[in-house]
Amino acid sequence: MMNGHSSTILHAMSDYNEWKVNVDEKWFDLAFKEHHDMLHDDEQPCCRFKFSINNTRISENIKCPECSRILEKYIGLLCCHEAD
């Protein structure tokens, strides 16, 4: 099982012809993970989590699924508008 952004997960899957030569030696999961990690290093997507402002039980030690560093806690407001 893997956790990642669609920009790198889907890219890695679409590149299957590039890394499939490693599947016999490393098995599918490791060959896929190595290719995905290479793409992730190149693209470095951001990572965001949203929590309800009423949630008082947010852990102090949530790790980033991308780099495993401890995330800082922020409360943010966001307003997005689609172009007409």
N, C-alpha and C positions, 0 to 999 in steps of 0.2 A: 504494500500500500504506500502511496505517496501523497504528499500534500504540496500544492504549488499553485502558481498563478496560471490562468488559462493561456496567457501569452507565451509561457515557456512550456507548459505541459502539452498543449496542442501543437506547438512548433516541434517539440521532440518527437511526437507521434508522426507528424507529417514528414519528418526526416528519417523515418524507419529504414529506407533503402541505404542511408549512409552508415548506420550503426548496426544493421542486422548481421554483418559479418562477425560481430563480437558475440552474438547470441549463443553459438555452439560452445564457445570457450567459457563465457562468463554467465550464461543463462540470460533469459530475457530481462529479469528484474534489475540485475546489476548493469547490464549493457544500457538499458533505458535510463537508469539513475545517473550513470556517468555522463551520458549525452545531455540529459536534462541539466545536470550541475554545470556543465560547460556552457550551455545556453544561459543559465541563470547568472553565471559570472559575467557574461558579455552584456546581458540586458539589465540586470540589477533592478527588477521591478520593486515598487514600494509595497508596503504591507500596512493595512489599516484594519482596525477592529472598531465596532460601534457598540457601546453599552448604553442601556437605559440610564437616565440620570437618577432614577429611583433605585437602582441596583447598588446596595451598600455592601454587597458581599463579593466585590471584585478582588481577586487574589493579587497580592503584591509581587508575585513571582511568575508572571505569565511570560513565556519565552516566545520570541519571534520565530515563526515556522521557517523562515528563510535563513537566518544566521545564528539562531539560538541565544542571542543576547536577551537580557531582561528588558521588557518593554517599559517605557515610562508611561504613567497614567496621565491622560488628558481628557477633558470634557470639551467637546467641540460642537459647534452649530454649523450646519451646511445648508446652503440654498443653491439649487441647480436649476437653470433655465434652459430649455431646449430652444435651439435656433428656429425661427419661423420659416 
